Amino acid sequence: ETDAGVSGWGEGDHDHPVMVAKVVTEIGGPLLKGGDPFQSEFFWRQLYFHAEDLGQSGLLPGAIAGIDNALWDLKGKLLNVPVWKLLGGAGKDRIRVYGSFGRTDGNRRKTPDEMAAEAAAFVNQGYGAVKARMQIRQLGVNPYPDDVYEVVKAVRQAIGDQIPLFVDFNNGYTTAPAIMLAKKLYEHFNIAGVEEPVSYQNYRDLAQVVAALDIPVLAGEHEFNKWQMRELILTGHVDVLNTDIIKAGGITECRKVAAMAEAFDKQIMIHNTRPTLASAASLHFVASIPNAGNFQEYAGPVPEKGLQEFFENSIEYKDGYLLVPQEPGLGLRVREEKLAASVLR
């Protein structure tokens, strides 16, 4: 909020939101109060290094992301231009997206047929690619019995042979099983890439997987700053970086990650499953970098979450693309009263 009567809105990390909010208000508030929003680079460093002992992953960069994205929204509104124009633009007015969907549904795991139905629904809506997230994670490494092969088989049969199919192992395997399964999925179902095949805390094993496979390996949603991304490139040797605009410090930090990735000829495919301000910020970011991948992640509008009521407008989807917002700032107009009422419920 500013004394000019203009407000900027940003979305931060959704993990433990009460704690994220405390960082925003108790650390960010005093540091930014009375400041100039056009000094967002200065504020980013102040926030990060003032509170770096909170941890360089997770809570701190997730809170900074909310603040930073809000400052970009504010600057665009004050200058009456969309954020992508402030970032330099890249001649893109639409971003091709893939349909992203996961296996967990509350406390249960979806069947192969249910996963296939979700994939087919995305394709029927015009999405040109899909990604099936296995959501195994570190607490279930090397599952036994393991039906990932059956899931991917069902998805491929549902969408046909021509739709690119990405598979996210979600850190689900140790090195040898990850290599064996990824090769099998590529041989039988021509998957387009595999994401986070092994633990995100073990870059050397990740590099072994990259060296063993003939398909792109994606990673980066658990790297929250430029320094971690540097090591992911130099030690993990991944082909594609999945930076997250609401986890990795916001637009300011993600632009630096993209520039570094460009120097190593790496592409950016954002990690994004949030359909509102996170998607808006992601679109402006992707539209402003030269090394964006052919597809970007999007989980659809997820109307069941009831989020659209908090906005006067929405991000437009058309024929497999999200249109880059053209209104000032991030381009979404927040219904502040409805949002405040929801928080108070």
Disulfide bonds with the S-S distance in Angstrom:
none
